[in-house]
Amino acid sequence: MTAVALAAASLVGCSPAAGSSVAATESAGAGPVTIRWEPCRAYSDDVLRDRGISEDKLPAARALLNRLECGSVSVPLDYRSPNGRRITVAITRLPAVDQANRLGSLALNPGGPGGGGYLMPVEVSSLNDAAARLNARYDLIGFDPRGVGYSSKVQCALGSPGGASPAPTGQPGPETGQPGPETGPLTEAAARGVFEQEAAANGRCGRSDPDFLGELTTLNVARDLDLVRRGLGERRLNFLGVSWGTWLGMVYRSTFPDSVGRMFLDSVALPTFSVTAFEDGRADAIERNFARMAEWLAARNASYGFGMTKKQVRAAILALVQDYDAHPRRFTDLPQALDGAAIARLASQTSPDWARAGLALRELRDATGPTAPTTAREILAGAPRRMTPDAPEHFNITMNQAVFCNEDPSRLDFASAWAAYQQRVQRNPVTGRAGRFSAGCAGWPLPVQEFRPRRDDGSLVLAGHRYEQLSPFQWTTQTHAAVGGTVFTVNDDVHGSVLKDPDCAADLVGYFITGRIDRGCTGVRQPA
């Protein structure tokens, strides 16, 4: 461990007696499901900081960890062979504070696929006072899905994720550029090289452990979750999912309708699983949201100087994209020249980052020196990824790729993938270059296992964000038409922000307590 980590106070969650177990038997003749409870791992303050817990909330987070219970459940690798190979799913439980008025267990998933949720009960309870009230009457259940974190998993080298870029919220998004020295608009020859490299990596990965990788599906994660429910002794399991967690919620609800209590899905996925549809929808939503950014910049022309109207700002930023594509800039402190994709990335930022992105765009417009302007370098280079010793896994790229490719039927050939990419760039001239070209699931050697969610009358809230880029709002309305439920509209562009905003979090908590909710909330406000 680093010196800082060694000096930090260790945080240890408590649990039922080591080696003890709790068993529950499903009434429909199934055998008992056992949770093996064991001592929780110790975590340093650095681990909690790495999970996004602010300095002032560390003492409260340590207290939460002291209440946390940790365990695992044995599940079939292949549910078609329940007596065959077994794997483990790691879980945590943060018992309800008010046990006398406890309402049940609430499982949490942060998204992905591939996002780790082991410490999510602590993370959610540390966001703000409103979110913390979720633990007042509910046991909060965290878990690492199969293929992630402390659960059984495999790892293989991949060229790029299929249809998704790894992110700490499990949430996929656009990224710039292509590997290698080429700058400017992507050529067909370079794209073919990317395609062939990624397709070959997909093939090697899929063949490395096909028995395990072929069972990494959302349906199997839902089946695992229902065994967790049975092990907890719950007749119904409540669920809160974000991003891919909303797809998991749909699959769980469709497969086990009688096992689901209240369900809240934030930043809702499409009701069909398609990498191509994901990429198309997101690319178009980013360009739409840039129009809002352009309007915001126009109102602050004295600070940024791109024009006094939305139309003028759009024209100025588009000209900057084209200029950087025609004349890429090389700075001595960046490893690769910046082209139009860098400008497109800055124009693709969501509202909390508009001020910094506007400053970076101004810097690059006016740049003359040999080194990159400070703000542009910070945004485009990104913060260095800190590897905190002994931290739970944020995101597993192998699980991400396997789930996408096991479920997505659109395994495009090069011609189709290249045409789709070109169309996205043409439709979205300002921000389209921010999106990466990818082979998606080309070369994945395992069979497709499609799933279609079904409509159900159970309690369900679908939270869509009016201007969101990663889960465009129309996906919420499409999913509502397919599966039912109540639409809850958040008037922001921030992915999965409901719990992060105190007013929205209060609405969410109220729903889980009463089963009722209003039509929406304001969400994260635009910068002043």
N, C-alpha and C positions, 0 to 999 in steps of 0.2 A: 504494500500500500504506500501511497505518498505520505510525506511527513504531515501534511494537513489532515489527511484521513486518519492517520494514527493518533493525532492529537485530539481529534473530534470525539465527542462522547459517543459511545456505542449505544445503539437503540435495540432493545430486545423485546419482541412481542411475546406474550404468554399464551398458553394454550391449555386444553385439557391435558391430563397426565400423559406423559410420553408413552407411546405404544398403545394407548387406549383406543377404543373404536366405538362408533355409534352406528347402529344398523337400523334400517327401516325396510319394511316389506311392502311392496306394491300390492294392492288388493286383488289385481287381476291375475293372481297365481304366479307372479314372477318371484324369483329368489331375492334374498336380502342384498342390499347394497351397503357396503361398509366404507365409511370415511376413516382413514387412518390419521389420527391427530398426532402431531409431533411438535417439539419445540420450534418456535419461529427462529429464523436467522437473525443475527445482529446486523444492524445497518448504521453506518456513520452518518454524521450530518451532511457530508458531501453527497452521499447517495440521495438524501432527501432533496438537497438543492438540485441535483441532477433530475429529479422527478418534478421540478417546477415549484417546489414549496419554498415560499419566501422566508427570509431570515427571521422576520418577526413572528412567523408561525411555527418555527422549529420546536419550541417547547411544547406547544399543543400537539404537534405531530408526534413527538416522542411519547406523550401521554396516550395518544391513539394506538401507537405501536405496542404499548404495554398492555392494551386490551385485545390486540389482534390475536386470532387463533389461526393456526396453519395446519394444513393436512393435504391428503391426496386421495384420489379415487382410482381404483383399477377398472379399466374399461376395455371392451374388445377392440383390437385394432380394426377388424373387419366384422361389422355387425351381421353379415351373412354367415359368419362362422363364429358364433358367440363362444364356443368352447376352444377356439384357437388362441393365437398369440394375444397377449394382454399388453397394454401400455398404461401409463399413469397420467392423470390430469391433476395438476397442482392447484389447490384452492386456498382461499383465506376467508375468514369470517370476522366481521367487526360487530359484536353483539349489540342489539338495540340498547340505548341508554335507559329507556323507560320500559323495562321488561313487563311491568304490570299491564301496560296498554300496548304491548307489541302487536304489530299487524302482520308480521311474517318475514320472509327472506326476500331480498331484492338483489338479483344478480346484475353485475355491471360489466360492460364490454366497451373498450375505448376505440375499436375500429381496426382497420388493417385492409385485408386479412394479414395476420402476422403480428398484430399489436399485443403486447403483454399487459395483462390486467391484474397481476398478482397483488400489487400495492394500491390498486384503484380505490378501495374503501378509504384508505388513509388520504390519498390524493384528493378525492371528492370532498371529504370532510374538512380539508384544509383550504378549500378555495375561498370561502366567505361564510359569514354567519348563516345566511339563508341555506346554502348547500349543506352546511353541517347539520341542519335540522332533519335532513333525510335519515340520519342515523338515530334520531330520537325514538322512533317506533318501528324501525326496520333493522333487522340484521343485514348488513351490507356484505355481499358475497363477491369476492374477486376471484379470478381464475386465469391461468394461462391456458389458452386453447391448445389442443394437441398440435405439436410441431413448434411450440413457442416456449421460451423461458425455462422454467423448472419442470414443465411437462415433457413427456417423451418427444424427442425431435431428432432430425437429421440435418446435416448441413452440406450443401454442395456449391461449387463456384458457378456463378452466373454472370453472363455478359451485362445484362440489364434486366430489371424486373418487367414482367409481362403486363403492360398497360398501367404500371404504377411505379412511382418513385418512392423509396422508403422515406418515411418521415417520423419524428418522435411521437404524434398523436395517432400512428398507424394509418394516418391519412395520406394517400398518394396525391401528387400534384405535378404541374408542369415544371420542366427544368430546361436549361438552355444548352445549346451547343451539342456537338458530337465529339466523341473521342478522337484524338489526333490533332495535327497542326492546322488542318484546313479551317479557313475562316470565310465569312460571307455566306450567302444562301447555299444550302445543302445541295450538292449535285447528285444526279442519279447514280453515278458511279460510287460516290462516297456512301450513299444510302444503301446501295447493294452490299457494300462491304460490311456496314453495320448489321444489316439483315442476316447475312451469312454467318457472321460472328455470333450473333445472339441465338440464331436457330441452332447452331452447333452446340452452344452452351446449354440450351434447353434440352437438346437430345442427351447430352452427357449427364445432366442432372437427373432427368427422368429415368434414365437407365441405371443410375447409381444405386437406388434402393426402391424399385418399383412397387414392392409390396407395401412399404410404408407410405411413399409419396402418393400412390394411387388412392389412399384412404384419407388424404387431407382434403376434405370437402366441408362446406358449410353444413350440409346435412349431418355429417358425422359429428361435427362440433355440437350441433343441436342435440343429437342423441346423447353425447357425453354430458351435456348440460342437464338433460332430464335424469340421467343417473345421479348427478349431483343433487338434484331436487329430491330424489328418493332417499339418498343417503342422509340428507338433512331432515328427513321426516316430514316434508311439506307436501300437503295435498296440491297446492298450487304455488308456482314460483313467479314472482314479479320480476320485471326485466327493464333495464335502462341501457340502451345501446346508442352509440354514436358512429356515424359514417358506415363502414362495413358492418358494424354492430347492428345497424338497422336491418341489413339483409339477414344477418343471423337471427334477429328477432322475428322477421317475417317467416323464415324457414322454421324456426321453433314453434311459432304460433300455428303454422299450417300443419306441422307434423304431430304436435301434441296439444291440440286445442283445449282439451279438458285439463291440462296441466298448467295453463297460463293464468295468472291473475291480472294485475294491471301492467300495461306495457307502454313505455314512452320511448320514441325513436327520434333522435335529433340528427339533422342533416341527412335526409332520407335518400337512400339509394334507389336506383331504378328497380322496377318489379321484374326485370329480366337481366340476366348476367351476360354482359357483352363488353369486352374491352374497347371495341370500336365505338360503341355507343357512348361509353364513358368518355373517351378522348374527344369525340365530336361535341358532346354536350358541354364539357368543360371548356374547350377552346372557344366556343361561341359565347359562353357565359362570361369569360374573361374579357372579351372584346366589348360586350355590353357594359360590364362594370367599369371599363376604362372610360366610357362616356361620362359616368358619374365623377370619376377622378378628374377628367378634363374640365368639367363644370366647376369642380372645387378649385382647381388650379387657376381657372379664369377669374374667379372671385378674388384671387390673391396674386394678381398679375404683378403688383408692385414688388412682391417677394421673389417670383419665379421667372417672370418675363416671357411667357410662352403665348401670350395673347389675352384679350379681354373677353372673348366669347369661347364657348365650348368648341365651336367650329374652328376657330383660330388655333386653339391649343391642339386639337386633333391634327390639324395640318402641320403644325410645327413639330410634333412628336413623330408623325409619320415621315417627315422630311429628315429627321434625325436618324430614324431607323435606316432609311435608304442611304444616307450619307455614310453611316458607319459600316453598312454592307459594302458600299463602293470603295470606302477607304478605311479599313480596319485600323484601329489605333493600338499601338504596342506601348505598354508601360513597363518600365524596368522592374517594378515590384510585383508584377502579375505574370504567371507562367505562360499565359496565352493571350494573343491579341483580342481586343474587344471588337465585336462586329454588331450588326443590327440586332442579333439575338439578345445581346446585353441590354440594349435600349428597350426591347420588347419585354424583357423580364422586369425592368423597373416600372414599365407602364402596366404591368400585370399585378401590382401589389394591391392588397385589400386596404380598406379605409384606415385602420390603425397605423399604417405605414405610409400614407400618402405624403405626409410632410417630409419625411426622410427621402422617399423616392423622388419627390419633386426637387429636393435639393441635389440629389445625385444626378438627376437628369440635367439640371442647370450646370452642375460641375462638368459633366461630360460634354455638354454643348460648348462650354467655354475653355475646356482643358487645353493647355499649351505646354506644360512641363513634362519632364521625363517620367515622373512617378504618377501613379493613378490618384485622382482626387480622393480625399479621405472617406467621405460618405459612400461614394460609388464603390470603392474597394471593400468597405465593410459589408455592404449589402450583397455584392456580387460574389465575393470570396466566401462569405458566410463565416459564422463563428467557428473556431476550431472545435472539432468534436472531442469532447473530453470523455475518456474512458475511465469511469470511476470503478476502482476495484470492488468486486463482490456486489455490484449493482444488479438488480433484476434486468433481464433483457427487455429493452424497449420494443424491438421490432425484429422479426425473423424474416429475412428476404426469401429464404427457401420455401417457407410456408406460404408466403405471399404469392410467389410464382406458382406453386403447386395448386393452390385453391383457384386462382384465376384460370389456370390452364386446364384443370380438371373439369371446370364448370362452363367455360366459354366455348361455344361452338364455332366462333368466327376465327378460325386459324387461317389467316390470310396468307396467300402467296405474295411474292415480292411485288408483282405488278399491282395487286389490289392494295397492299399496304402503302406503296409509294403514291398511288392515286389518291388515297384517303388523306395522306399527309399533305399533299399539294393542295387539295381542296380546302383543308383547314386553314392553311396559310393564305390562300386566295380570299377566303371568306372573311378573314380577320387580319387585315393588312397591318394594323399597328401592333397587335400582340401575338399574332399567329406564330411568329418566329420563336417565341418563348417555348413553344411545345417541342418536345423531342420526337424524332423519328424512331420507331421501335419495330422490331419483328413481332412483338406481342408474344403469342404462343406458338409461332411457327417452330416446327421441329420437336414440339413436345410429344413424346412417344406413347403417352398413356391415353386411354379412351375418355371421351367426353361424358360427363355425368350431369346432364341438365336438371334443373329443378324449377318448377313453376309454383309460386306461392298461391294460396287459395284464400278466398274471402271467408271471413268469420265474423260473428257478431260480438266477440269478446271485447273487453275494454282496451282501446288502443288510441294513442295520441301520436300524430305524425307532425313533427316540428320541422317546417321548411323555412329557410332564410331567404327573404325576398330578393336579395341581390347576390346570393352566394355563387362562387365560382366552382368549388370542388363538388358540391352536390346542388346543381342548379334547381331553382324553385319548381320548375315544371316537373322534375322527377317526383316531388312530393305529391303533386296533383295526379300524376300518372299512377303512382302507387296507391293513392287513395281510391282511385277508380277501380284498381285491381283487387285490393284487399279490404277496403272499408276503413273504419276508424274516424277520428276527428282531426281536422287540420288545424294546427296551431302555427300562426304566422309570426316570424321574428323579423323585424324591420331592419335587418343589417346584412352585412356580407361576410360575416365571420363564421367559419366552419365550426360546428359543434359548440356554439357559445352559450347555450341556454344556462348551463350550470355556472358559467363564469360571470354572468351578469346577475347581480343580486335580485333585481326585480323579476327577471325571467326565472331564476332559480326558485324564488318564492312560489311562482305559479306551478312549477314542476313539483315541488314538495307538496303543495296543496292538492294537486291531482293524486299523488300517491296516498295521501291521507284520506281524502274524501271521495275520490273517483270522479271529480268534476274539475273542469278547467274552462277558462274563457277563450276568446278567439286568438289571442296573441300577446306579444310584448314588444317593446321598443328594441331591445338588444343593445349591442355595443354602439355607442354614439360616434358620429363622425368627428374628427379632430376639429378644434376651434379654428 
